[in-house]
Amino acid sequence: MAKTAAEETSLPPEVLVKYEPVIGLEVHVQLLTNTKIFCGCSTRFGDPPNSNVCPVCLGLPGSLPVLNKRAVEMAMRAALALNCTVHDHSRFARKNYFYPDLPKGYQISQYELPLATGGWLEIEHAGARKRIGITRLHLEEDAAKNLHEGFAESADKAYIDYNRGGTPLSEIVSEPDMRAPEEAHAYLTALKQILLYTAVSDCNMEEGSLRCDANVSVRLRGASEFGTKVEIKNLNSFRFVQKAIEFEIERQIAVLESGGRVAQESRLWNQAESHTVSMRSKEKAHDYRYFPEPDLLPVHISAAWRNGALKSLPELPEAKRLRFVQAFAITPYDAEVLTASQTLADYFEAVVQAGAPGKSAANWMQTELLRRLKDAGKEIADSPVSPAALAELLKLVESGKITGAIGKKVFPIMFLSGRAAGDIVASEGLAQSSDTSAIEAMAREVIENNPDNVAKFKGGNQGVFKFFVGQVIKASRGQANPQVVNDVLRKLLS
């Protein structure tokens, strides 16, 4: 089926460059509490449908909500890590709308008095750093889950699992500070990393622990006013967020270029066909008829409670990266990779604390350990090589007891068997050799077998010297001390 002019997304570069995208993100994060935000039902994922429910989260008449203190603490930790101001007083409100996954007919959320406002985080894109503002972070309850497939009568009926209803959420709303889909991806990556470091959420997008809505508009470059905003709902992967924004930018530009007007609406991302589709006209705040929740007291955050939450924060990713570069003499790129998760960063520090040089540990983790973990489908927490075991191997290499080449033969044996590096080196006879007479015998044989390269070297081609070194190392099965090999070859070829 042919696309309409409003759906056309193959615009010439000169048309695209006329416009500036304006992007803001609303991220819904399920908090890692054991129970729901207003009742004692379990938040455990994967239980049989409608097994973790009670009168409160089912919205039955006469039931009353009771606020989960742990949910407030987790939201406060997230807010402080995102440089937000956590307010002394906040208040819950009823957000009224009718949908099958909302049994009460309203959602308990926060509106006029959110928990926290005015934060920011920094992203890096195209080699430059940029600060993205965070408008607000507030608490609310999650809705239930509509299931439209997988049942005998799915063609005629929708099924609802209320287990998710009442799970505590933090909604994090950014300022419209992003100007490219790649910036949105970088923002989500940085935000997820902070949420994982602070242990407020597992951010499992497959289980719905982190969901994103994107607000997208376009305007002529240089214009001060924003264009008409379109919201793309329920994006459940960073890649889909970027692709949906890319499509929506081009769709809106095509509408404007054809003389049309962009409609303010909510749209959904159709991954199968790679385009957004209209869902409904965009609601405004008055459509929800917000009013204060009469069954919950306002939330009071004391200075002591707030300061305690601040002190409990771990070292955050950006600070850890800076420290790694300064303390361990590694590159910013190394630090970026090694702080991707708290577990990975802890592993690296444990290797260094066990006696391995920082740069050597960083190199071996990236080139050997992470590659083998990926191939084996394992996470760093499940590594069969402990930090102490990797440090032992690196100390053998650094001390000259084995060569780097031998180390790379020892490591896969360690990974597969769990054996210690020293045991493998001893049992396999892999220790580095500095036996000058043995190395000289191998060097003489290599020289005798390569008269053409000898002539090149004596004719001034110094580059061919590496050939001789490599051949001697190969003849020794990688065990010859490279410095001794160099010295012997210089002597014999001079």
N, C-alpha and C positions, 0 to 999 in steps of 0.2 A: 504494500500500500504506500503510495507516494506521500511524502511529508507536505504539510501546508507551509505557506511562507512563514507563519509564526513558529513552526517547529523546525525549520531549516537550521542546521548547526554547522554548515561548512562555509563560514564567512571568510572573505579575503582578509589578510593581515592588516591592510590599510583601513578596513572598516573596524576591526576589533580594537585597533590602537586608538581610535577616536574616543573610546569609552573607558571609564574606570569602574571596576567592580567594587562593591562595598559589601563586606561579609561580616556577619556576627554569628556566634554559635551558642546554642542552649544545650548544655550537657546534663543529662540525668544520671546520677550515680547511686547505685544501691549501696547502702552502708553495711559494713560487716558486723552487724549485731546478730545475736542468736535468736532474738525474738522480734516481733513486729513493733512498729512505732507506737501504737496505741493499745496493744493487747499483748498477752503472753504466748501467742501462737508462734511456732517455729518458723524461721525463714529458710530452712534447709531446702536446697534446690533438688529436684528430681524425685520427690516423694509422690505417692499416688495422688491423682487429682482430687482436690477438695478434701484432703485429709488433715491439713493444717489450717483449720478455720474455727471460728467461734462466733457468738452473737455480735461481738464488737466489729470484727472485720467483715462480717456478712451484712452489717448495717441493720440488724433486727431491731424492732421498736423497743425502747426502754434500755438499750445497752449504752454504756458511757465510756468514752475513751480515757485512757490514763497515759500520759507522756512517758516514753522510754528515755531515761536520763542518759543512757549510754549512747543513744542516737544523737543527742545534743552534743555530747562530748566529741564524738567523731566528726560531726559537721563543723564544730569549732576548730578542731585540729586542722581540717582541710582548709578552712577559711584563713587561719593564721599562716599556714604554709603558703597560701596564695596572696599574702600581704594585705588581706582584707582587714577592715575595722570591724571587730565583733562588738555589737551594741549591748549596752547594759540591759535594754528591754526590747523584746520582740513579741510578736503576737500571731497566733494562728487565725486563719480565716476560712470560710467556706466558699469554695469555687464551684458554682452550680452549673451542672450540665447533665444531660441524660444520655447514658450509653450503657449497654448491657454489662460491661466490665466494672461498673461503678454502682454497686447495689444501693447505696444511700441516696443516689441522685446528686451527690456533691462530693468533692474531694477536699479533704482537710489539707490546706497548704498555708503559705504565708504570702501576704500581699503588701499592704502599706508599711508594715514594720517587719522587714526580714531580719534574719539572724545577723547577717554581715553584708557590708557594702564596700565599694571603693578599693578593690584589690588590683593586682596585675601579675603577669608572668612574662618572662622574656623568651623569645624564640630566635632561632638563627635560620635565615633563609638567604640563598644566593650570596653567601659570604658576609652577610651583614646581620647585626643583632637589632631586634625590634621589640619594644615593649607593647604588649596587648593588655588593654584595660579589662578589668572584671567588674561589671556593674553591681552584681549582687550574688550572694549565695544564701539560699533559703531551704528550709526543711519542708517536706510534704510526704504524704503516703502514696505508694504506688497503686495503680489500678490492677484489677485481675487480668487474666490473659484469655483472649478470644482464640479459639481453635477452629479453623475452617476446613481442615483436611485431615484424613487418616481415620475417619469413622464411617460406619456403614451407611449412615444417613447424612453424610457431609454435603451432599448435593442439595438437600432441602433444609438442613438445620445447622445452626452454629452451636458450638459447645464452649462452655466457660469453665476455666480452672481458677478458683478463687484463692488458691494457695498463695499466689503472689500479692494479692490485694492486702494492703496494709504494710508491706515491706517499706522500711524507711528509705527515703530518697533525699539526696542533696541536689538541688538544681543550681547549676553554675552558669550564669549568663554573662557572656563577654560583651564588651563594647564593640561597636561596628568598626573595628580598627584594622581588619584584614583586607588586603587588596588583591589577593591572588589565591586560587585554590590550594597551591602549595603551602601558603602561609597557614591556611586552615588545618592542613595535615600536620604541619610542624607544631601548631598550637595544641592539637589533640594529643600528639606524641608527648609533648612536655607536660601537659596536664595529667595524662595517665601515669607518667613516671612519678610525679609528685604524689598522686593519690596512692600509688603502690608503696612508695617509700614511707608514707605516713601510716600505712596499714589501715586506711579507712574503708577500702573497698578492694575486691579482687579484680575489678575492672574486666571481668570475663564477658566479652561482647556476645559470644555464642549463647551464653545463659541469660543475656539481657541485663547484666550488671552495670553496663555503661551504654547509654543510648544517646543519640545526638539529633537535634533539629538544627538546620542551617537557615539563616535569614540572608537572602541574597537580593541585591538591587544593582542597577548600573546607572551611571550618569556620564554626561560628557566630561571629558578631562578638563579640569579647571573650574568646573561648576562647584558651587558651595552647598547647594541643597541636594539631599539624597533623592534617589529615584524611588519608585514604588516598590515596596518590599514584598518578596514572595518567600514563604516558609516551606522548606522541604522537610517532611516529617519522618521520624523513626528510621534514621540511618544507622545500620548496625555493624559497619566496618569503616576504618579510616579510608580505605581505598574507595569505597562507595561514596563516602562524603566528598572526596576530591572529584570523583567522576561526575557526581550529581551536580556539584557546583559548577564544574566546567561546562556541562551541558546547559545548565540554567542561565549562565552568563550569556552564552551564544544565543539561546532561545530568546532572551529578553532583548538583546541587541537586534536580532532579526525582526522582532515585533516593532521596535522603534524605527528601524530603517525602512520598514514597509509602510510607515505612517500610522501604525496602530498605537494603542496604549496598553501598557502592562497592567493586568488585573491583579489587585491585591487578593491573594488566595493562598491556601495550603495545597501543596502538591506532594505526591509520593514518587519515589525512585523505582522505576521498573528495570531491574537489573537484567532480565532476560532480553529486553529490547533496547537497553541503554538509553533511556530517556525518562524525563519526569512526566507525570500525568496529573491532571487536575483532581483534587480531592474534595474541596469545599471552599467557599469564600472564607477569607481570614477573619477569625473572631477578634473582637476588641475586648478590652477589659470589662466594659459595661455589659457585654453579652453574657458574662459569667455571673453578674449580680453578686459580686463579692460582699460579704459582711462578716464581722468578727465572729469567730467560733464561740458560741455561748457555753459550751461544755468543757472548755479548757482555760485555765488561768494563763495570763501573760507569762512569758519566760523571762526570768531575771538571771543575768549572768554577773556574778560578783567578780570583783577585781582579783580575788584570790583564786577563784575557779579558772578565770581566763589566764592568769599568770601560770598556774599549774599546768594548763594545757600547752602553753607556749614552751615551758621548760621541758615538757615531755617529748617535744618534737625531735626527731632524729636529725642528723646532718643531712641536708637536702642535696639533690643531685648537683646543682650548680656549685655549691660550696665544696662538695666532695671532688668534683672535677678539678677545681682550682688547687685544692690541697694535693691531689695526686700528682699534678704537673710539678708543683713546687717541691714536694717531699721526695718523690721517687724518680725525678729526672726523666719523665716520659713525655710524649708529645700530647698536645690537646686532642688529637685524633685518638690516640691510645686511651686517654682518659674518658673520652666520649663513649667508646666501645665498652670499657671496663666498668662504667657506672650505669650501664643500660638497666641493670636491676640491682637492688640492694644485695641479693644473694651473690651475684657475680662480683660486685665490688668487695664484699666481705671475703670471698675466696681469694681474690688478688691480694688483699692486705694480709691474709693468713699465709700466703706463699712467701711474701716479703718478710713477714715477721719470723718465718721459719728459716731465714737466712739467705734467700735468693735475692740477687740484685733486681731492683725495680724494672729496669728496661728489659732485662733478660726474661723476667717473669711475664711482662706485658707481651713480648714477642712470642714466647712459647704458648701462652694462653690463646692468642689470636690465631697463630698459624697451625698449631697442633691440637690443643685441647678443644677449642670451640668447633673446629671443623669436624673432629671425630664425634663429638657430642651430637652435632647436627646430623651426621650420617647415621648415627645410632638411634636417632629420635629421642635423645635424653636431654633433660635440663641440667643446669650446672649443679643443682642440689643433689642430683643422682649420679654425679661423676664417680666412676670407679677408681679414679686417681685422686687421692686426697691432696689438700694443699701441702702437707708435710712431705708426701711422696714426690710431688712435682718439685718441691724445693730441694730434696735430696738429689734428684737427677740433675737439676741446674747447677748445684754445687759441684757435682762430679765434672760437668763440662767446664765450669768457670775455673776450677782448680787445675785443669789439664789432665785429669786422670782418664777422661775419655774425650774424644773429639765431638764436635757438634754433629757430624755425620753419624757417628755411632749413637749419640744421644737420640737422634731421630729414628734409629732402628730399635732402640730400647723402649721408647715411649709407647709404640703400639702394643708391645708385649705387656707392658704395665697396664695399659688400658683394657686389654682383653683378659688378662689373668689376675690382676690385682697384686702381682708380685712387686717387691721393692726393687728399685733401680740397682742398688749395690749387689743384690742377689743375682740379678740377671747378668750384670757385667762379669761377676766372678764365675758363674756357672757356664757362661758362653765364651769365656776367655776374650772379652771385648776391651780390656783395659788398653789405654793408649800406650804405644811403644815409643821410647826414646833411645832405643838401641842403635847407636850410630853405625856400627858395622853392618847390622842387618839392613838398615835403611840404605846405606851406601851400596850394598850388593844389589838391591832392587833398582837403585838409581842408575848404576852402571849398565844394567840390562836394558833399561828404558832408553838410555842414551845410545847404546849399540844398535838397538832396533829402529832408531829414528834418525839416520844420518842426514836426511834432508832438512829436518827441523834444527839439527845441530848447526848445519851450515847457515841457516837463516839467522839463528841466534848470534853466531859469531860474525855475521854480516851486519849486525846492528839492530835486528828485529827483536826488541826486548819483549814484545807481546807474546812471543812463542814460549817464553819461560813458564807461563801459567799452564801450558800444555804439559810440560815435563812434571810440574808439581802435581797436576791432576792424575797423571799416569802412575806416579809413584804412590800417591794416596790410594788409588784404585788397586794397585798391586798388593798393598798392605791390608786390603779389605777395610779401609777407612781408619785403621788403627795407628798409623804412623803420625808422630807429632809433626804438625805442619811447619813449625819453626825449624826443627831439625832437618826436615826435608828441604826447606829453602836453603839452609846453610850448606848442606851436603851438595846440592845441585850447583850452587854458586861456585863452590870449590872445584867440582869436577868439570864444569863448563868454562871456567876461566882459563 
